[in-house]
Amino acid sequence: MFLNISDQAQVKLLPYIEEKAVIILDLDDGVGKYSKMGVCSLDTSFRILILDQLQDRSDFNLTLDSSMGEVYVKDYSQRYLDEEMTLDVDERLQVLTLKSPSGVLDNNVPIVDLRAVQ
């Protein structure tokens, strides 16, 4: 699997990325240390988590190659992902979107910086 991060999405992510930052594409399903609650609807909800290298990421046991390096995911979340995924920016709303050739998977992917939270 490959996650293409568009140039516009990279611009949004760059302020969060430091030498030791870890990017996670999190299926927000209520499972894991960093998930406060799951989505109680029929929608599939993803978010970008930014962690420090020393923070626990044991819930994210699979890596995807991306145009910005490794991106961690929960292994079972790959059932929602196609072989080629794209993280892009909705030009009108200026929010991140997650899509594939099959269509839009999530039209609002927030960035959550958890580096200061331990």
TIMI-2910 file (N, C-alpha, C, CB; in pm, 1 decimal, decimal comma, always signed):
<rs>
+----------+----------+----------+----------+----------+----------+----------+----------+----------+----------+----------+----------+------+
!      n_x !      n_y !      n_z !     ca_x !     ca_y !     ca_z !      c_x !      c_y !      c_z !     cb_x !     cb_y !     cb_z ! resn !
+----------+----------+----------+----------+----------+----------+----------+----------+----------+----------+----------+----------+------+
!    +82,7 !   -118,2 !     +0,0 !     +0,0 !     +0,0 !     +0,0 !    +86,9 !   +124,2 !     +0,0 !    -94,0 !     +0,0 !   +119,7 !  Met !
!    +38,8 !   +225,5 !    -67,0 !   +111,4 !   +352,1 !    -73,6 !    +14,4 !   +466,3 !    -47,3 !   +181,3 !   +369,5 !   -211,4 !  Phe !
!    +58,1 !   +561,7 !    +33,8 !    -19,7 !   +681,5 !    +61,8 !    +48,7 !   +799,6 !     -5,1 !    -34,8 !   +704,9 !   +215,3 !  Leu !
!    -14,2 !   +849,4 !   -109,3 !    +36,2 !   +969,6 !   -175,4 !    -13,7 !  +1090,8 !    -96,7 !    -10,0 !   +976,2 !   -326,1 !  Asn !
!    +78,2 !  +1171,7 !    -50,1 !    +42,2 !  +1294,5 !    +20,6 !    +66,4 !  +1408,8 !    -76,4 !   +125,1 !  +1312,8 !   +154,6 !  Ile !
!    -41,4 !  +1471,6 !   -120,3 !    -31,1 !  +1576,1 !   -221,6 !    +55,4 !  +1691,1 !   -172,1 !   -170,0 !  +1627,3 !   -260,1 !  Ser !
!   +101,5 !  +1773,3 !   -265,7 !   +183,0 !  +1889,5 !   -228,9 !   +109,2 !  +1981,3 !   -132,8 !   +223,6 !  +1967,3 !   -353,5 !  Asp !
!    -21,3 !  +2001,3 !   -156,5 !   -100,1 !  +2088,3 !    -69,4 !   -111,9 !  +2028,8 !    +70,7 !   -239,7 !  +2111,5 !   -129,0 !  Gln !
!   -129,3 !  +1896,1 !    +80,2 !   -138,6 !  +1830,4 !   +211,1 !     -3,8 !  +1835,8 !   +281,9 !   -185,6 !  +1683,6 !   +195,9 !  Ala !
!   +105,2 !  +1823,2 !   +207,6 !   +237,4 !  +1832,4 !   +268,2 !   +259,3 !  +1970,1 !   +330,2 !   +346,1 !  +1803,2 !   +164,2 !  Gln !
!   +210,8 !  +2073,1 !   +264,0 !   +222,4 !  +2209,1 !   +318,2 !   +151,0 !  +2217,7 !   +452,9 !   +163,5 !  +2313,2 !   +219,0 !  Val !
!    +34,0 !  +2154,9 !   +465,2 !    -39,4 !  +2155,6 !   +592,7 !    +32,2 !  +2074,1 !   +700,0 !   -180,7 !  +2101,1 !   +572,5 !  Lys !
!   +101,1 !  +1967,2 !   +661,8 !   +167,8 !  +1879,6 !   +758,5 !   +306,4 !  +1929,5 !   +800,1 !   +180,1 !  +1740,9 !   +700,9 !  Leu !
!   +373,6 !  +2001,8 !   +713,2 !   +511,2 !  +2042,4 !   +741,6 !   +530,1 !  +2116,4 !   +874,3 !   +560,1 !  +2128,6 !   +631,2 !  Leu !
!   +441,3 !  +2206,5 !   +915,2 !   +462,6 !  +2273,3 !  +1044,7 !   +464,3 !  +2175,9 !  +1163,6 !   +354,0 !  +2377,4 !  +1066,7 !  Pro !
!   +402,8 !  +2060,7 !  +1147,9 !   +396,0 !  +1962,6 !  +1256,8 !   +514,7 !  +1866,0 !  +1256,6 !   +266,5 !  +1883,9 !  +1247,1 !  Tyr !
!   +578,6 !  +1854,7 !  +1143,9 !   +682,0 !  +1753,1 !  +1128,9 !   +816,5 !  +1809,9 !  +1172,0 !   +688,6 !  +1702,5 !   +983,3 !  Ile !
!   +877,5 !  +1742,0 !  +1266,0 !  +1011,7 !  +1774,8 !  +1309,4 !  +1096,3 !  +1651,1 !  +1288,8 !  +1014,9 !  +1822,8 !  +1458,2 !  Glu !
!  +1220,1 !  +1662,5 !  +1316,4 !  +1314,2 !  +1552,5 !  +1294,7 !  +1267,9 !  +1422,1 !  +1358,6 !  +1450,3 !  +1589,7 !  +1349,0 !  Glu !
!  +1209,1 !  +1428,6 !  +1476,9 !  +1172,0 !  +1306,8 !  +1548,3 !  +1022,0 !  +1282,0 !  +1551,0 !  +1223,7 !  +1312,8 !  +1688,5 !  Lys !
!   +944,3 !  +1348,5 !  +1467,5 !   +799,4 !  +1329,8 !  +1466,3 !   +762,6 !  +1202,3 !  +1391,3 !   +729,6 !  +1451,1 !  +1402,6 !  Ala !
!   +652,8 !  +1141,8 !  +1436,0 !   +598,3 !  +1020,9 !  +1374,9 !   +459,1 !  +1055,0 !  +1323,7 !   +594,4 !   +900,4 !  +1476,7 !  Val !
!   +430,2 !  +1016,5 !  +1199,7 !   +298,2 !  +1039,9 !  +1141,4 !   +216,8 !   +911,6 !  +1151,4 !   +309,4 !  +1087,3 !   +993,0 !  Ile !
!    +93,9 !   +924,6 !  +1200,0 !     +3,2 !   +810,9 !  +1211,3 !   -127,0 !   +844,3 !  +1140,7 !    -22,5 !   +774,1 !  +1359,8 !  Ile !
!   -173,2 !   +752,3 !  +1057,6 !   -306,1 !   +761,9 !   +998,2 !   -395,7 !   +673,4 !  +1083,8 !   -307,4 !   +717,8 !   +844,5 !  Leu !
!   -472,4 !   +736,6 !  +1171,5 !   -548,5 !   +665,1 !  +1273,0 !   -693,5 !   +646,5 !  +1231,5 !   -541,6 !   +738,7 !  +1405,2 !  Asp !
!   -738,1 !   +521,1 !  +1230,5 !   -879,9 !   +491,9 !  +1218,9 !   -938,4 !   +520,4 !  +1356,4 !   -907,2 !   +342,2 !  +1171,5 !  Leu !
!  -1018,7 !   +625,5 !  +1368,3 !  -1070,8 !   +668,3 !  +1498,4 !  -1191,1 !   +582,3 !  +1534,2 !  -1109,4 !   +819,6 !  +1496,8 !  Asp !
!  -1161,0 !   +464,8 !  +1591,3 !  -1264,4 !   +366,4 !  +1620,5 !  -1281,7 !   +339,7 !  +1769,8 !  -1232,7 !   +238,0 !  +1550,1 !  Asp !
!  -1219,2 !   +421,3 !  +1853,8 !  -1231,8 !   +402,9 !  +1996,8 !  -1134,0 !   +302,4 !  +2054,5 !  -1369,4 !   +361,2 !  +2028,9 !  Gly !
!  -1045,9 !   +246,7 !  +1972,0 !   -949,8 !   +146,8 !  +2017,1 !   -812,5 !   +210,9 !  +2028,4 !   -946,0 !    +25,5 !  +1920,8 !  Val !
!   -746,5 !   +190,9 !  +2142,0 !   -609,6 !   +238,1 !  +2157,8 !   -596,6 !   +353,7 !  +2254,8 !   -554,8 !   +278,4 !  +2025,7 !  Gly !
!   -473,1 !   +377,5 !  +2290,4 !   -437,0 !   +477,1 !  +2390,7 !   -477,6 !   +619,1 !  +2352,7 !   -289,5 !   +472,7 !  +2414,8 !  Lys !
!   -473,8 !   +653,7 !  +2224,8 !   -495,8 !   +791,8 !  +2182,6 !   -638,4 !   +818,6 !  +2133,7 !   -398,5 !   +826,9 !  +2073,8 !  Tyr !
!   -724,5 !   +719,3 !  +2143,2 !   -862,0 !   +735,2 !  +2097,4 !   -953,6 !   +749,9 !  +2217,3 !   -905,6 !   +615,8 !  +2009,8 !  Ser !
!  -1019,9 !   +861,6 !  +2227,3 !  -1109,9 !   +886,4 !  +2339,7 !  -1246,4 !   +823,2 !  +2317,1 !  -1125,3 !  +1036,0 !  +2362,7 !  Lys !
!  -1289,7 !   +819,2 !  +2191,9 !  -1418,1 !   +757,7 !  +2160,4 !  -1422,3 !   +723,3 !  +2012,7 !  -1535,5 !   +851,1 !  +2198,2 !  Met !
!  -1499,9 !   +624,4 !  +1981,3 !  -1516,8 !   +584,8 !  +1842,1 !  -1629,2 !   +663,2 !  +1778,9 !  -1543,9 !   +435,1 !  +1830,9 !  Gly !
!  -1642,2 !   +647,7 !  +1650,4 !  -1748,2 !   +714,1 !  +1577,6 !  -1872,6 !   +626,5 !  +1584,4 !  -1706,5 !   +742,2 !  +1430,3 !  Val !
!  -1981,5 !   +681,6 !  +1632,7 !  -2106,3 !   +606,4 !  +1646,4 !  -2197,2 !   +636,0 !  +1528,1 !  -2177,6 !   +641,1 !  +1779,5 !  Cys !
!  -2148,0 !   +606,6 !  +1410,8 !  -2227,0 !   +628,0 !  +1290,3 !  -2179,0 !   +529,1 !  +1185,8 !  -2215,4 !   +775,4 !  +1238,9 !  Ser !
!  -2234,0 !   +539,4 !  +1070,0 !  -2193,3 !   +450,9 !   +962,2 !  -2072,0 !   +504,2 !   +887,5 !  -2307,7 !   +430,3 !   +866,4 !  Leu !
!  -2025,0 !   +622,1 !   +925,1 !  -1909,4 !   +681,8 !   +859,7 !  -1779,8 !   +617,9 !   +909,3 !  -1906,7 !   +833,2 !   +883,8 !  Asp !
!  -1679,2 !   +617,7 !   +822,7 !  -1544,6 !   +576,6 !   +860,2 !  -1466,0 !   +704,4 !   +884,0 !  -1477,0 !   +485,7 !   +749,7 !  Thr !
!  -1406,5 !   +716,1 !  +1001,9 !  -1339,8 !   +840,1 !  +1039,5 !  -1191,0 !   +816,4 !  +1062,1 !  -1404,0 !   +899,5 !  +1165,4 !  Ser !
!  -1108,7 !   +892,3 !   +991,6 !   -964,0 !   +887,6 !  +1008,1 !   -915,7 !  +1021,6 !  +1058,9 !   -893,7 !   +850,6 !   +875,7 !  Phe !
!   -796,7 !  +1020,6 !  +1118,5 !   -731,0 !  +1144,5 !  +1158,7 !   -580,5 !  +1121,8 !  +1151,3 !   -775,0 !  +1189,0 !  +1302,9 !  Arg !
!   -507,5 !  +1230,8 !  +1136,9 !   -361,9 !  +1226,1 !  +1137,5 !   -316,8 !  +1258,2 !  +1278,9 !   -299,6 !  +1325,9 !  +1032,9 !  Ile !
!   -241,0 !  +1165,8 !  +1339,3 !   -182,4 !  +1189,7 !  +1470,8 !    -34,5 !  +1217,9 !  +1452,4 !   -204,9 !  +1068,3 !  +1566,4 !  Leu !
!    +16,0 !  +1314,1 !  +1526,7 !   +158,2 !  +1345,2 !  +1527,5 !   +212,3 !  +1307,2 !  +1665,2 !   +184,7 !  +1497,3 !  +1494,8 !  Ile !
!   +308,0 !  +1213,2 !  +1667,3 !   +368,4 !  +1167,1 !  +1792,4 !   +517,6 !  +1191,4 !  +1790,0 !   +339,1 !  +1018,2 !  +1816,1 !  Leu !
!   +574,6 !  +1198,5 !  +1908,0 !   +719,3 !  +1199,6 !  +1923,0 !   +769,2 !  +1056,6 !  +1910,2 !   +762,2 !  +1262,5 !  +2059,4 !  Asp !
!   +894,9 !  +1039,8 !  +1872,0 !   +954,2 !   +906,9 !  +1856,8 !   +942,9 !   +823,4 !  +1984,1 !  +1099,9 !   +919,6 !  +1816,9 !  Gln !
!   +942,5 !   +886,1 !  +2101,0 !   +941,7 !   +813,0 !  +2227,2 !   +801,5 !   +776,0 !  +2275,2 !  +1010,2 !   +894,5 !  +2332,6 !  Leu !
!   +699,6 !   +832,6 !  +2214,5 !   +563,4 !   +802,1 !  +2257,0 !   +521,7 !   +663,0 !  +2209,1 !   +465,7 !   +908,4 !  +2204,2 !  Gln !
!   +437,2 !   +599,1 !  +2288,2 !   +388,8 !   +465,0 !  +2258,2 !   +308,1 !   +464,0 !  +2128,3 !   +303,6 !   +411,8 !  +2374,1 !  Asp !
!   +347,4 !   +379,0 !  +2037,6 !   +270,6 !   +361,4 !  +1914,2 !   +242,8 !   +213,3 !  +1888,6 !   +345,8 !   +423,0 !  +1794,5 !  Arg !
!   +235,9 !   +135,4 !  +1997,1 !   +216,9 !     -8,9 !  +1985,7 !    +82,8 !    -46,9 !  +1923,8 !   +229,1 !    -72,4 !  +2121,2 !  Ser !
!    -17,2 !    +41,3 !  +1929,7 !   -145,2 !    +12,3 !  +1864,8 !   -134,9 !    +20,2 !  +1712,5 !   -252,2 !   +109,1 !  +1914,3 !  Asp !
!    -30,9 !    +83,2 !  +1664,3 !    -13,6 !   +106,7 !  +1520,6 !    +99,0 !    +16,5 !  +1471,4 !    +17,8 !   +258,1 !  +1490,2 !  Phe !
!    +63,0 !   -105,1 !  +1435,4 !   +160,5 !   -210,7 !  +1410,2 !   +185,7 !   -239,5 !  +1262,6 !   +115,6 !   -335,2 !  +1476,5 !  Asn !
!   +147,7 !   -148,2 !  +1176,2 !   +171,4 !   -162,3 !  +1033,0 !   +216,4 !    -27,1 !   +979,4 !    +43,3 !   -213,2 !   +958,2 !  Leu !
!   +310,6 !    -27,6 !   +886,3 !   +352,4 !    +98,5 !   +824,6 !   +316,1 !    +98,4 !   +676,8 !   +504,4 !   +121,0 !   +842,8 !  Thr !
!   +279,0 !   +215,2 !   +630,2 !   +254,6 !   +238,5 !   +487,9 !   +368,2 !   +325,0 !   +435,4 !   +114,8 !   +306,6 !   +463,2 !  Leu !
!   +409,9 !   +298,6 !   +314,2 !   +500,7 !   +391,2 !   +248,7 !   +419,5 !   +511,6 !   +204,3 !   +574,2 !   +324,3 !   +128,0 !  Asp !
!   +481,5 !   +628,2 !   +209,8 !   +412,7 !   +748,3 !   +164,2 !   +513,9 !   +842,4 !   +101,0 !   +338,0 !   +817,9 !   +281,1 !  Ser !
!   +463,8 !   +948,4 !    +41,8 !   +550,7 !  +1048,1 !    -18,6 !   +619,9 !  +1134,0 !    +86,6 !   +471,3 !  +1136,0 !   -113,0 !  Ser !
!   +590,9 !  +1111,7 !   +216,1 !   +661,3 !  +1180,9 !   +324,3 !   +729,6 !  +1081,3 !   +418,1 !   +563,6 !  +1269,5 !   +403,6 !  Met !
!   +749,3 !   +959,1 !   +373,9 !   +812,1 !   +857,0 !   +457,9 !   +709,7 !   +763,1 !   +517,4 !   +892,5 !   +921,7 !   +568,8 !  Gly !
!   +751,6 !   +691,5 !   +623,2 !   +663,6 !   +593,2 !   +685,6 !   +545,6 !   +658,9 !   +756,9 !   +742,0 !   +508,3 !   +783,7 !  Glu !
!   +428,9 !   +596,8 !   +739,7 !   +308,0 !   +636,7 !   +809,9 !   +255,4 !   +512,4 !   +879,6 !   +200,8 !   +699,1 !   +712,2 !  Val !
!   +232,1 !   +522,4 !  +1009,7 !   +184,5 !   +409,2 !  +1088,0 !    +32,2 !   +401,9 !  +1085,1 !   +234,5 !   +419,1 !  +1232,5 !  Tyr !
!    -20,5 !   +278,0 !  +1086,4 !   -164,7 !   +253,7 !  +1093,0 !   -189,9 !   +130,6 !  +1180,4 !   -225,4 !   +233,9 !   +949,5 !  Val !
!   -313,2 !   +115,9 !  +1225,7 !   -355,8 !     -8,0 !  +1289,9 !   -368,6 !   -111,9 !  +1178,6 !   -492,5 !    +10,2 !  +1370,0 !  Lys !
!   -316,5 !   -231,1 !  +1198,3 !   -314,3 !   -328,6 !  +1089,4 !   -453,0 !   -359,2 !  +1033,3 !   -250,5 !   -456,3 !  +1137,1 !  Asp !
!   -554,1 !   -364,4 !  +1118,7 !   -687,9 !   -397,6 !  +1069,7 !   -754,7 !   -283,2 !   +993,1 !   -775,2 !   -437,8 !  +1185,3 !  Tyr !
!   -699,8 !   -162,2 !  +1002,5 !   -759,5 !    -50,9 !   +928,0 !   -732,3 !    -61,6 !   +778,4 !   -706,4 !    +81,9 !   +980,4 !  Ser !
!   -638,2 !   -148,7 !   +740,3 !   -608,4 !   -161,8 !   +598,0 !   -727,1 !   -217,6 !   +519,3 !   -487,1 !   -251,3 !   +578,5 !  Gln !
!   -824,8 !   -279,9 !   +588,3 !   -943,3 !   -329,4 !   +517,0 !  -1023,2 !   -215,7 !   +453,3 !  -1033,0 !   -408,2 !   +612,6 !  Arg !
!  -1003,7 !    -93,9 !   +504,4 !  -1073,2 !    +23,2 !   +449,6 !   -992,8 !    +93,0 !   +340,2 !  -1103,8 !   +121,8 !   +560,7 !  Tyr !
!   -867,2 !    +56,1 !   +326,6 !   -776,6 !   +127,7 !   +236,7 !   -754,0 !    +50,3 !   +107,5 !   -642,9 !   +153,8 !   +305,9 !  Leu !
!   -744,6 !   +121,5 !     -2,3 !   -706,6 !    +63,0 !   -130,3 !   -554,4 !    +60,5 !   -140,4 !   -768,8 !   +142,4 !   -249,1 !  Asp !
!   -503,0 !     -4,7 !   -239,9 !   -357,6 !    -11,3 !   -260,7 !   -296,9 !   +126,9 !   -280,8 !   -325,4 !    -99,4 !   -381,0 !  Glu !
!   -369,2 !   +215,1 !   -345,6 !   -323,3 !   +353,1 !   -369,4 !   -421,0 !   +449,1 !   -302,5 !   -311,7 !   +383,9 !   -523,4 !  Glu !
!   -374,3 !   +516,3 !   -198,5 !   -455,2 !   +614,5 !   -127,8 !   -391,4 !   +751,9 !   -145,6 !   -468,9 !   +578,0 !    +23,2 !  Met !
!   -473,1 !   +856,0 !   -133,6 !   -422,9 !   +993,1 !   -145,3 !   -477,8 !  +1077,3 !    -31,6 !   -461,4 !  +1055,0 !   -281,9 !  Thr !
!   -387,2 !  +1146,7 !    +35,3 !   -424,7 !  +1247,8 !   +133,2 !   -411,1 !  +1381,4 !    +61,6 !   -334,9 !  +1240,8 !   +264,8 !  Leu !
!   -521,0 !  +1452,6 !    +48,9 !   -523,9 !  +1574,8 !    -30,2 !   -593,2 !  +1684,5 !    +49,7 !   -595,5 !  +1551,6 !   -165,7 !  Asp !
!   -607,4 !  +1800,7 !     -9,9 !   -674,2 !  +1913,8 !    +53,8 !   -796,3 !  +1951,2 !    -28,2 !   -578,2 !  +2035,1 !    +68,4 !  Val !
!   -909,1 !  +1963,8 !    +38,7 !  -1030,0 !  +2015,3 !    -24,7 !  -1008,2 !  +2165,4 !    -42,4 !  -1160,6 !  +1984,0 !    +61,3 !  Asp !
!  -1001,1 !  +2209,7 !   -165,6 !   -968,0 !  +2350,3 !   -195,0 !  -1068,4 !  +2447,7 !   -134,5 !   -961,1 !  +2372,0 !   -345,4 !  Glu !
!  -1195,8 !  +2411,8 !   -134,7 !  -1298,6 !  +2502,4 !    -85,9 !  -1297,7 !  +2512,4 !    +66,3 !  -1435,0 !  +2456,9 !   -134,0 !  Arg !
!  -1287,2 !  +2398,6 !   +134,8 !  -1295,2 !  +2397,5 !   +280,9 !  -1159,5 !  +2400,8 !   +349,9 !  -1369,9 !  +2276,3 !   +325,9 !  Leu !
!  -1051,2 !  +2376,1 !   +274,8 !   -915,2 !  +2373,5 !   +328,1 !   -897,9 !  +2269,5 !   +439,0 !   -878,0 !  +2510,9 !   +380,5 !  Gln !
!   -960,6 !  +2152,7 !   +421,3 !   -943,8 !  +2040,7 !   +514,2 !   -879,6 !  +1925,0 !   +437,5 !  -1081,6 !  +1997,5 !   +577,8 !  Val !
!   -813,6 !  +1835,8 !   +512,2 !   -753,7 !  +1717,6 !   +451,1 !   -862,4 !  +1616,2 !   +417,7 !   -647,7 !  +1655,0 !   +544,7 !  Leu !
!   -845,9 !  +1549,8 !   +304,5 !   -936,2 !  +1443,3 !   +262,8 !   -854,6 !  +1318,4 !   +233,9 !  -1019,3 !  +1485,5 !   +138,4 !  Thr !
!   -914,6 !  +1202,7 !   +256,5 !   -851,8 !  +1074,7 !   +228,2 !   -933,8 !  +1006,5 !   +120,3 !   -840,9 !   +985,8 !   +356,5 !  Leu !
!   -867,6 !   +976,3 !     +7,9 !   -942,0 !   +919,2 !   -103,9 !   -857,2 !   +817,8 !   -178,6 !   -988,8 !  +1029,1 !   -199,1 !  Lys !
!   -924,5 !   +746,0 !   -265,9 !   -859,2 !   +646,7 !   -350,5 !   -925,4 !   +653,6 !   -487,4 !   -869,0 !   +501,9 !   -288,9 !  Ser !
!   -879,3 !   +573,2 !   -582,1 !   -948,2 !   +570,3 !   -711,5 !  -1095,3 !   +528,8 !   -698,2 !   -876,3 !   +474,8 !   -806,4 !  Pro !
!  -1130,4 !   +460,5 !   -588,2 !  -1268,8 !   +417,1 !   -566,2 !  -1358,9 !   +531,1 !   -519,7 !  -1272,3 !   +304,8 !   -464,1 !  Ser !
!  -1299,4 !   +636,5 !   -461,6 !  -1378,9 !   +748,4 !   -412,4 !  -1322,7 !   +804,2 !   -283,1 !  -1522,8 !   +705,9 !   -391,9 !  Gly !
!  -1399,8 !   +893,9 !   -222,3 !  -1357,3 !   +960,2 !    -98,8 !  -1391,2 !   +869,7 !    +19,6 !  -1425,5 !  +1100,4 !    -83,4 !  Val !
!  -1290,5 !   +840,6 !   +102,4 !  -1310,0 !   +759,5 !   +222,3 !  -1346,1 !   +848,2 !   +341,7 !  -1183,2 !   +677,1 !   +252,9 !  Leu !
!  -1279,7 !   +962,9 !   +353,9 !  -1307,4 !  +1056,1 !   +463,1 !  -1283,9 !  +1197,2 !   +411,1 !  -1217,8 !  +1026,2 !   +588,9 !  Asp !
!  -1386,1 !  +1281,8 !   +420,4 !  -1374,4 !  +1416,4 !   +363,2 !  -1330,7 !  +1522,1 !   +464,1 !  -1505,9 !  +1457,1 !   +303,3 !  Asn !
!  -1293,4 !  +1479,7 !   +586,5 !  -1241,3 !  +1574,8 !   +685,5 !  -1149,7 !  +1498,2 !   +780,9 !  -1358,3 !  +1646,3 !   +764,0 !  Asn !
!  -1019,7 !  +1498,9 !   +752,1 !   -919,6 !  +1428,0 !   +831,5 !   -843,4 !  +1532,1 !   +913,5 !   -821,9 !  +1344,0 !   +740,1 !  Val !
!   -875,2 !  +1544,7 !  +1043,1 !   -806,1 !  +1645,5 !  +1124,6 !   -663,2 !  +1602,2 !  +1157,3 !   -883,9 !  +1671,4 !  +1254,6 !  Pro !
!   -580,6 !  +1700,9 !  +1185,0 !   -444,2 !  +1676,9 !  +1232,5 !   -444,7 !  +1699,5 !  +1383,5 !   -339,2 !  +1771,1 !  +1160,1 !  Ile !
!   -401,1 !  +1597,8 !  +1458,8 !   -398,1 !  +1606,9 !  +1604,7 !   -254,3 !  +1588,3 !  +1650,8 !   -492,4 !  +1500,8 !  +1670,8 !  Val !
!   -197,6 !  +1694,0 !  +1706,6 !    -60,1 !  +1690,6 !  +1754,5 !    -61,3 !  +1646,2 !  +1900,9 !     +9,2 !  +1830,2 !  +1738,2 !  Asp !
!    -12,2 !  +1524,7 !  +1926,5 !    -12,2 !  +1467,6 !  +2060,2 !   +126,2 !  +1466,5 !  +2124,0 !    -66,6 !  +1328,0 !  +2055,5 !  Leu !
!   +221,7 !  +1536,4 !  +2065,2 !   +357,8 !  +1532,5 !  +2118,5 !   +368,8 !  +1590,3 !  +2258,3 !   +450,4 !  +1606,5 !  +2027,0 !  Arg !
!   +287,6 !  +1688,2 !  +2292,5 !   +296,7 !  +1749,8 !  +2424,7 !   +217,5 !  +1670,7 !  +2528,6 !   +246,5 !  +1894,3 !  +2419,3 !  Ala !
!   +130,9 !  +1581,8 !  +2483,3 !    +48,5 !  +1500,9 !  +2571,8 !   +119,4 !  +1368,9 !  +2597,5 !    -92,6 !  +1477,4 !  +2511,3 !  Val !
!   +148,9 !  +1338,0 !  +2721,9 !   +218,0 !  +1212,2 !  +2753,8 !   +138,7 !  +1133,1 !  +2852,6 !   +358,0 !  +1238,1 !  +2808,5 !  Gln !
+----------+----------+----------+----------+----------+----------+----------+----------+----------+----------+----------+----------+------+
</rs>
